[in-house]
Amino acid sequence: MGSARAIGYSRRMQARDLAHWSSTLPVGEALPALRQALAGTGAAVLQAPPGAGKTTLVPLALLDAPWLGGSRIVMLEPRRLATRAAARRMAEMLGEEVGATVGYRTRLDSRVGPRTRIEVVTEGILVRMIQDDPALDGVGIVIFDEFHERNLDADLGLALALETRRHLRQELRLLVMSATLEGERVAGLVGDAPVVTSVGRSFPVDLRYFDRPAPERLVAAMAATIRGALEDEEGSLLAFLPGGAEIRRIERHLEDLAGDIVVAPLYGDLPQAAQDAAIRPAPNGRRKLVLATPIAETSLTIEGIRIVVDSGFARAPRFDPATGMTRLDTVRISQASAEQRRGRAGRLAPGVCYRLWPEPEQAQLRPFTTPEMLEADLAPLALELARWGATDPTALAWLDPPPAAAFAQARALLAELGAIDPARRITGAGREMARLGLHPRLAHMALVARGRGRGRLAAEIAALLGERDIVKAAPGQRDADLRLRVELLRERGAARALPSGLSLERGAAERVRQTARDLSRRLRLGEDETPSPDGAGRVLAQAYPDRIARRRAGAPGQFLLSNGSGAELPPIDPLSAEEFLAVAELDGDRRVARIFLAAPLTRAEIEEDFAAAIETVETVRWDSREEAVMARRQQRLFALVLKDEPLAQPPPEPVAAALIDGIRELGLTALPWRREAESLRQRVLFLRRLEGDASWPDFSDAALLADLERWLGPYLGGITAAPSSTASIFWRFCAPGSTSSGSVRWSASRRRT
């Protein structure tokens, strides 16, 4: 009885708190229309500017909706930091701890309890929930927050949720929310849903434009602009930079800032404690300078910010289907992103936004951020769709469907990995790969390694590739050896003499260890399995057979990949002298990619592990440089030549064909014409002009070159080189004899010296 009274009291307190927040936060004015839309059509699109409170207030306001009936609310957030922050803020608004009414789930962290009604989850978690339970039993509504970011998992999650609503549970509600979004287009996708708009109450923001600095001057220009803004304006400052590397460089530029300014970096690879510290209010009497990637554009409220300095750049992955590699490009942001960033300065008071590009360029920016669907590696998407049973991706509802060429390339990879069968249905191996939650390449690697007693090493490698590099290198220093990272993981912080200029990122290393433990559990590995790091290259090659590299002869650090691309390491890197490497990370450059992470392997290991893919090829071709026919027998792994040896007795037909190619390339003057033969040619050509084309054969250069196979081919047996000081072909034309047809009879003799 006492428990029931306590719950009733708690609900009255929550109702009072919600009434307060609904009258305080701008989005509160849109709640009646939103409730009506969800009660009617069961789907809605909510557009609300940054700071309106949609992320935290809307889920709480829907808890008592009659149609929810005690079911759970699942809200999707695009980033782990935003997921934790949103859950924490909602719990505070209810006067509770996280894990009570409001909880969250991320890949390696979960805070939910038996009374949890609102679950804030990251995108991969939502897809896994739907795959495991397509009906989403116990879930009353799925909310897609910050959908404008258009991440691949968000698009997939919405497509699967629409399938659930269409075929299994028509009563499932869907809500798509964003600050900058093509609302009508999204509304059409989810069934002509109503679009609810919150005007918001943001404060005016003064925009100040500057000349765009040269790329190499970006960090210095940002540092100077930040200094000037801190001197001219009051309040805390939020600076947007492309990535963590620029943030760390800016920190060095600003080490001498006044003591009342707290510098707080904010990017995805930071430890959770550091991320949480960055979004907390500045201590009393001090100002905060937050150096952030686009992670701070949406969902996060950083108290006290009234100055924004925007570099205008972001880092975005670009996948190249031709090479199978993804590179991170620094790209200009969209108008929508610029608006999101500007809005951060006007959430609590009038603010100012400094943009490091001239005002005319603002209109030239693309309107919205390019969806990840159009530029990402689609292999994970293809595997999830195969697991769902969708052999035709166009049968699902997409805002932007998967591009046909990139999706075909993804399917080809899945077939090579044994994840789908010829009918494009998922295989048993494919289901196990999907269960691991890794990229299909890494999942295949882990399963193969487990079968060979190297599962724990594969789990460590997969974890290392999923996080920022745990080895920090000083400028001019490099060590791309994956084995070093594995050794550092296993030492758990023990003292180690790293090469000069290298240091261990302990926070990143601990996250990698946690991920590796989780993968080992999913792989069901024994505790006593500790394979040597020396097998790292052999394990890695199972994920990237197209990135097995061989060093070019006489060129330390220069490699050819099995996909045909070039790659390089600095000569100072210890791996630059290895004959064979398995490469994990490159920058994706089309011409010569820089290798960031790799491990050595041997020819014997390649021949054993990839015997089925290695082919023996005999080639007979004309070599322009040597001016000779080259006959070789090669063992190849895709574009990579493993062995190359002379072919002792090549077949005569391809030798003759190759020599004819050479003569066509060099011209008839390459043949050692005798004076008599040349005289015969000239007489016949004269008679041809005199008596007509039908009377005499055509001995012109063009005709003879075009007909080499007929008149020269039969006499090339045993000849493999063009005439030179050591190899000559001697021709003798016999005297012509007249025939009834007027043709010339001739013969030839030949010899090779």
CORVEN-V62689 format. One record per helix or strand of 3 or more residues. SS is the DSSP state (@ for helix, = for strand). FROM is the first residue (numbers start at 1). TO is the last residue. Records with the same first field share a line. If there is no record, write none. Layout:
SS = FROM-TO + FROM-TO
//
This chain:
@ = 2-24 + 26-40 + 54-61 + 80-93 + 123-132 + 147-149 + 152-167 + 183-189 + 215-232 + 244-253 + 272-279 + 294-296 + 335-346 + 359-362 + 372-374 + 379-388 + 393-395 + 404-416 + 428-436 + 440-451 + 455-465 + 482-491 + 506-522 + 533-543 + 545-547 + 574-577 + 603-609 + 652-666 + 668-670 + 675-691 + 701-706 + 708-711 + 713-715
= = 43-48 + 72-77 + 102-105 + 118-122 + 139-144 + 173-178 + 194-198 + 205-209 + 236-240 + 261-266 + 287-292 + 305-310 + 313-320 + 325-332 + 351-355 + 471-473 + 502-504 + 548-551 + 558-561 + 566-568 + 580-586 + 592-600 + 614-623 + 628-637 + 640-646
//
